[in-house]
Amino acid sequence: MFLRLKARAGYWLARRLFHWPWFVRQPRGWSWLEGQFARMANLGDVSAQSFYGHILAFRGVGLGAREEGVRLLRLAALAGDGKAAYQVGVICLAGTASKAPDPDEAVRFWAMAAKAGHPLAEMKLKELASRGSE
């Protein structure tokens, strides 16, 4: 109980400090921020999984970081996060270093995102359907 509360407080502070460019540019500061994001994501917090997954998938250094980002985004998407579901759909359609493009999986995740209210997911579904009927 205490450790979860400590993790939540650290995550709250890290999200605030994330918007301070001078702090983020410091190697020790960034390392601390990543630790807070990773701890909360590993505890199963959906918003932390989505947030940290986006950071790793699009700004992570190395293939391992990007793959971990996609894994966290998938977890958040399956838990109902619309933004994560939309991004997983985009990633599925483009493919990754370890997976070929999969339009069917992209449609599945965009349908989840549309159900969660993501504004672009419905457009992507229509675009993919019109491309498939040509």
N, C-alpha and C positions, 0 to 999 in steps of 0.2 A: 504494500500500500504506500509506504513512504517513498520507495524507489520510483514508483509510477508517478507520484506527485512531484518528486524531484525532476524526473524526466520531462513532465509536462511544463514545469516552470522553466527548465533549461530550453525547451523547444520554443516556448513563448518569447523568451529573451532573444534567442537566436533568430527568430523570424523578424524581430524588430531591428536587430543589428545587421541583418542581411541587406537592409536598405541604406546602410552607411558605407559608401564606396571605400573610404580610407581603411575601414576595419576589414572588409572583404579582401582587400589587396595584401594585407599582412598574412604571411604564411601561417603563423601561429593562430591568428584570428580565424582564417578560413578552415584550418584543421579543427578548431574547436566547434565552429558552426557545423561542419560536416558530421562531427561526432554527435551533436545534438539531433540533427536531422535523421541520421542513421538510427540512433537509439529509439526515437519515437516511431519511425517507420517499422523497425523490427518488433516493436510492441504491438503492432497491428493497427495503428491509427491511420485511417483511410486518407485523411487530408495530408498527413505527413508522407504517406507512401506516394501520393500523387505529386506533391511538391518536390520531394527529393528525387522521385523518379524522373520528373521533367528535367531537373538539374543534371542528373547523371546521363540521361539519354541524349541530351542536346549539348551539354557543356562538359561532360565527363572526359577525362583523359584516358585513352586506351580502350581497347575492345571490351575488357572485363567490366569497366565502369559503365559503358554503354549498355552492355547486356544486363547488368544489374538494374539499370534504369528502366529498361523495357520490362524486366520481371516485376519491379515495383509498380510500374504503370498498369500492368496486367492485373496485379492483385487489387489495386484501387478500382480499376474498371469493373472487375467481377464483383466488387463490393458496392457498386452503384455510382461511382464518381463519373459524371458525364464528360468532364474535360479529359480525364485519363482515358476513357473509352474512345473518345474521338482520336486522340493521339495514337493509341494502339492501332486503330483502324488505318490511320495514315502510314504508320510503320509497317503494318502487315501488307498494305498495297505496294509499298516501295521495296519491301524485303530488307533483310539485315545480312550481316556477314555470315551468319550461321543458318539462315532460313531464306528460302526462295519466296518471291512475292506470292501472296495468297489472297486473291480477291474475295473468296467466300468468307474467310475469316475477317477480312476488313468489313464486309457487309454485316457480319454478326456483331462486331464491336460498334459500328456506326448505328446499328439498330438500338443497341444498349444506350448509346449516347443520346440518340433522338428521344428515347423513352425518358431519359433523365433531364431532357429539356435543352440539350446543347443546340444552339442555333445553326451551326454549320453542318451538323450531322445529316439532317434531312436533305440539305442541298447535295451533299456527297452521295447519298443513297440514290437520289433522282438522277444525278449525273452518271453514276455507275450503271443504273438501270437503262438509261437512254443509250449509253455506249454499248451495252450488251445486246440491245435490240437492233442495232444497226447492222 
